[in-house]
Amino acid sequence: MARRLLVTDDALIIREMIKDAATAAGWEIAAEAANGQEAIDRYAAVRPDAVTLDLVMPEYNGLHALEGIRHLDPTAVVLVVSALNQKEVLKEAFKLGAADFLIKPFDKDHVVQSLDALVPSAASASVVRQN
């Protein structure tokens, strides 16, 4: 069964890049969102295995989304993918429960490697258990 991903970014091109990389690696795109409130709403509706989340978005930012998603599901796996490189905002994201962080611009392979590390596939998990 494919791992399911919610892709959140206000920039369509970034969402498309993440979706392309993730689907090529066997992930299913469960939903996408263009702002923080959409991310919370879509997370509640689809309950994905992981979320990619931009921090700087209109209406509701990524910190709002992160807090809302983790309120819905304290075990939610959230990979922050943002151009923002401010220590205080990053500290706040980790404090709110971000699992990892990638800085834009990013290499598509790094997104997939991070997602795979955070949510191993059933096949790779069984290989690990056998060793």
ROLO-945563 format. One record per residue (C-alpha): residue in three letters; residue number from 1; x, y, z. Coordinates in nm, 2 decimals, decimal comma. Example, Ala and Ser with C-alpha at 12.3 -4.5 7.8 and 13.67 -1.06 7.14 Angstrom:
[site ALA 1 [1,23 -0,45 0,78]]
[site SER 2 [1,37 -0,11 0,71]]
//
This chain:
[site MET 1 [0,00 0,00 0,00]]
[site ALA 2 [0,14 0,34 -0,10]]
[site ARG 3 [0,23 0,59 0,16]]
[site ARG 4 [0,00 0,90 0,14]]
[site LEU 5 [0,12 1,26 0,13]]
[site LEU 6 [-0,04 1,60 0,18]]
[site VAL 7 [0,16 1,87 -0,01]]
[site THR 8 [0,13 2,22 0,12]]
[site ASP 9 [0,27 2,53 -0,04]]
[site ASP 10 [0,12 2,85 -0,18]]
[site ALA 11 [0,34 2,82 -0,50]]
[site LEU 12 [0,19 2,58 -0,75]]
[site ILE 13 [0,53 2,51 -0,91]]
[site ILE 14 [0,67 2,39 -0,57]]
[site ARG 15 [0,37 2,17 -0,51]]
[site GLU 16 [0,41 2,02 -0,86]]
[site MET 17 [0,79 1,95 -0,79]]
[site ILE 18 [0,72 1,78 -0,46]]
[site LYS 19 [0,43 1,58 -0,61]]
[site ASP 20 [0,64 1,47 -0,91]]
[site ALA 21 [0,93 1,36 -0,69]]
[site ALA 22 [0,71 1,18 -0,44]]
[site THR 23 [0,49 0,99 -0,69]]
[site ALA 24 [0,81 0,88 -0,88]]
[site ALA 25 [0,92 0,73 -0,55]]
[site GLY 26 [0,60 0,55 -0,49]]
[site TRP 27 [0,41 0,79 -0,27]]
[site GLU 28 [0,04 0,86 -0,33]]
[site ILE 29 [-0,07 1,23 -0,33]]
[site ALA 30 [-0,37 1,23 -0,09]]
[site ALA 31 [-0,43 1,60 -0,11]]
[site GLU 32 [-0,27 1,94 -0,16]]
[site ALA 33 [-0,32 2,28 0,00]]
[site ALA 34 [-0,22 2,64 -0,07]]
[site ASN 35 [-0,24 2,78 0,28]]
[site GLY 36 [-0,22 2,68 0,64]]
[site GLN 37 [-0,60 2,65 0,70]]
[site GLU 38 [-0,64 2,44 0,39]]
[site ALA 39 [-0,36 2,21 0,52]]
[site ILE 40 [-0,54 2,16 0,85]]
[site ASP 41 [-0,88 2,09 0,67]]
[site ARG 42 [-0,72 1,85 0,42]]
[site TYR 43 [-0,53 1,67 0,69]]
[site ALA 44 [-0,85 1,62 0,89]]
[site ALA 45 [-1,02 1,49 0,57]]
[site VAL 46 [-0,75 1,25 0,44]]
[site ARG 47 [-0,52 1,16 0,74]]
[site PRO 48 [-0,21 1,12 0,52]]
[site ASP 49 [0,11 0,94 0,64]]
[site ALA 50 [0,31 1,26 0,60]]
[site VAL 51 [0,28 1,63 0,52]]
[site THR 52 [0,52 1,87 0,34]]
[site LEU 53 [0,46 2,22 0,47]]
[site ASP 54 [0,58 2,56 0,36]]
[site LEU 55 [0,61 2,82 0,65]]
[site VAL 56 [0,54 3,14 0,46]]
[site MET 57 [0,19 3,13 0,30]]
[site PRO 58 [-0,10 3,37 0,27]]
[site GLU 59 [-0,40 3,37 0,51]]
[site TYR 60 [-0,26 3,12 0,76]]
[site ASN 61 [0,11 3,04 0,77]]
[site GLY 62 [0,29 2,71 0,82]]
[site LEU 63 [0,33 2,75 1,20]]
[site HIS 64 [-0,05 2,78 1,23]]
[site ALA 65 [-0,09 2,47 1,01]]
[site LEU 66 [0,17 2,28 1,20]]
[site GLU 67 [0,00 2,36 1,53]]
[site GLY 68 [-0,35 2,27 1,39]]
[site ILE 69 [-0,23 1,94 1,24]]
[site ARG 70 [-0,05 1,83 1,55]]
[site HIS 71 [-0,36 1,92 1,75]]
[site LEU 72 [-0,56 1,69 1,53]]
[site ASP 73 [-0,30 1,42 1,54]]
[site PRO 74 [0,00 1,45 1,79]]
[site THR 75 [0,18 1,18 1,59]]
[site ALA 76 [0,15 1,36 1,25]]
[site VAL 77 [0,47 1,35 1,05]]
[site VAL 78 [0,54 1,70 0,91]]
[site LEU 79 [0,84 1,78 0,69]]
[site VAL 80 [0,89 2,16 0,67]]
[site VAL 81 [1,00 2,27 0,32]]
[site SER 82 [1,06 2,64 0,32]]
[site ALA 83 [1,29 2,92 0,20]]
[site LEU 84 [1,27 3,08 0,54]]
[site ASN 85 [1,60 3,04 0,72]]
[site GLN 86 [1,55 3,21 1,05]]
[site LYS 87 [1,66 3,03 1,36]]
[site GLU 88 [1,37 3,14 1,58]]
[site VAL 89 [1,10 3,04 1,33]]
[site LEU 90 [1,28 2,70 1,28]]
[site LYS 91 [1,30 2,65 1,66]]
[site GLU 92 [0,93 2,73 1,68]]
[site ALA 93 [0,85 2,48 1,41]]
[site PHE 94 [1,04 2,20 1,59]]
[site LYS 95 [0,88 2,30 1,92]]
[site LEU 96 [0,54 2,26 1,75]]
[site GLY 97 [0,64 1,91 1,63]]
[site ALA 98 [0,81 1,94 1,29]]
[site ALA 99 [0,99 1,61 1,21]]
[site ASP 100 [1,25 1,76 0,98]]
[site PHE 101 [1,33 2,07 0,77]]
[site LEU 102 [1,45 2,13 0,41]]
[site ILE 103 [1,55 2,47 0,28]]
[site LYS 104 [1,43 2,58 -0,07]]
[site PRO 105 [1,55 2,56 -0,33]]
[site PHE 106 [1,57 2,19 -0,27]]
[site ASP 107 [1,69 1,89 -0,47]]
[site LYS 108 [1,39 1,66 -0,54]]
[site ASP 109 [1,60 1,36 -0,42]]
[site HIS 110 [1,64 1,52 -0,08]]
[site VAL 111 [1,26 1,56 -0,04]]
[site VAL 112 [1,21 1,19 -0,12]]
[site GLN 113 [1,50 1,09 0,11]]
[site SER 114 [1,36 1,29 0,39]]
[site LEU 115 [1,01 1,15 0,35]]
[site ASP 116 [1,13 0,80 0,31]]
[site ALA 117 [1,34 0,84 0,63]]
[site LEU 118 [1,04 0,97 0,82]]
[site VAL 119 [0,79 0,72 0,69]]
[site PRO 120 [0,96 0,40 0,57]]
[site SER 121 [0,77 0,19 0,32]]
[site ALA 122 [0,63 -0,14 0,42]]
[site ALA 123 [0,89 -0,32 0,20]]
[site SER 124 [1,19 -0,13 0,35]]
[site ALA 125 [1,05 -0,17 0,70]]
[site SER 126 [1,03 -0,55 0,66]]
[site VAL 127 [1,39 -0,56 0,53]]
[site VAL 128 [1,50 -0,37 0,84]]
[site ARG 129 [1,31 -0,61 1,07]]
[site GLN 130 [1,47 -0,92 0,90]]
[site ASN 131 [1,82 -0,80 0,95]]
//
